[in-house]
């Protein structure tokens, strides 16, 4: 097989592959078209479609404990979202817990954005390093509080 020399740089070296980042709208469109299925365990992080870790009993138990502890403390006008999407400029993560302004009906047409979110919590075991990097995207979205429940340590 030969390579068309007109597409090579003058040195004759191959151009390295550059990954493409996706917008939130493109990510959603892939889901609408069935490119991404509802049961695909992925989320969009800083434009990159990223696999999510599978849940195990300790993770699920910690998420349930967080829900049980936080829900009764919520003031009127705030709600708890469990493993539901939050939208930022370049990401659509699915944090384990998010405290958001508004009730469930508030988000029938859109996911909450940074201005709607008071706190995001991740229960983290195998995904600890990735969850630590998520602080950047939540900070850019002006989410004031980001907690990681470290199941490893």
N, C-alpha and C positions, 0 to 999 in steps of 0.2 A: 504494500500500500504506500502510495506517495502522498506528500502533503503539498498542497498548492502554495508555492513560494510567494505568491502575491499577498497572502494573509500573514506572513511571518514578518517580524521586525527585521530591520536591515542586518542585524547580526546573525540571523538565521535561527535564533533561539525561540523556543516556544513561549508564548505568553502564558504566565501562570493563571490558573483559574481563580477568579475572585468571587467569593460567596455573595449572594444577593440578599439584601435585607427587604423584608416585606412591611408594608404599612398595616395599620390596624384594619383599615377598610379592605385591603387585599386578603388579609388573614380571614376576615369574616366571610368574604366572597368565596374563598376556598371551601369554607364550611357549607355555605349555601349550595354550592355546586356539587358537593359530595366528595371533593378531593380530600377533605378532612372529615372523617366520620365522627358522630357524636361520642362514640366510645374510644376514639383515639386519645391516648393520654399525652396530650401536648398542650403547651401554652406559648404565647408569643412574648418573648423577652428581648427588649431592645432591638426589635425587628427580626429576630431569629426564632424560627419555630423549634422549640426545645422540648424534648421528652420530659414528662413528669415521672417521678418515682411512684412505684406501686405502694399502696398502703399496707401496713402490717398491723397486728393487734396493738402494740404499744402506741403507734402513731394515732390510730383511730380512738384509742382510749383517752389519750391526751387531748385530742380535739373535742371529744365529748365532755371531758372535765372542764375544759376552757369554756365551752358553751354553757354548761351548768353553773359555773361560777360567775360568768359575765352577764348573762341574760337578766337576772333579777336586779342588777345594778344599773341597767340602762335607764336614763331619764326619758320622759315622754318625748316623742318625736325622733327617737333613735331606734335602730334595729340592728340585729346581728345577722350577718350572712356567713354561711358555712360553705367553704369550697366553691364559691361563686366568683365570677369574673369581676375584675376592676379594670377600668380603662384608663390608660395614660396616653401621652402623645405617641409613643412608639411601642407600647406593650399592652398585652391583655393577660396579666397573670391571674391565677386562681388561688388566692391565699386561703389558708385553712380557716381563718376567722377574720372577718372585717366588721368593724363597728361603723355604721353609716348613718348619716342624717336622713331621716325619712323612713316611711314604712315600706313594706313589700310592694304595694301598688305603685309607689313612686318610680320603680324601676321596671315597669312592664315594657317600655319602649327603648330603654337604654341601660347599660351597666353604670354603676356609680363611678364617678371620676374622682380625681384627687381632692377637689373641693368638697365632695360629699363624704369623704372618709376621715374619721378621727383616729383610727388605729387599725393596723394590720398585724396579724400574728401568724407565724409559720411554726408548725411542729416539725422539727427537723432531725433526721437521723442520717440516712444515706445522702440526703441533699443539702447537708449543712453548708458546704462551700458555695454552692449555687445560691442558697438562701441568703448568705452573707453578701453576695454581689447584688441581690435585689434591692438592697438599701439605696443604691444609686437611683434606680428608676422611681422608687417611692419618694425619695428626696426631691427629684426633679418635678414630681407631680404635687409637691407640697403636702404630702401626707405627714402629719406632725409626729406620729408615734409608730415605730416599727419594732416589734418584739420577735425574737426567735426563741422558742422553747427548745433547748438543746437536749435531745434525748440521748446523745452520745456521752456527754460529760455530766 
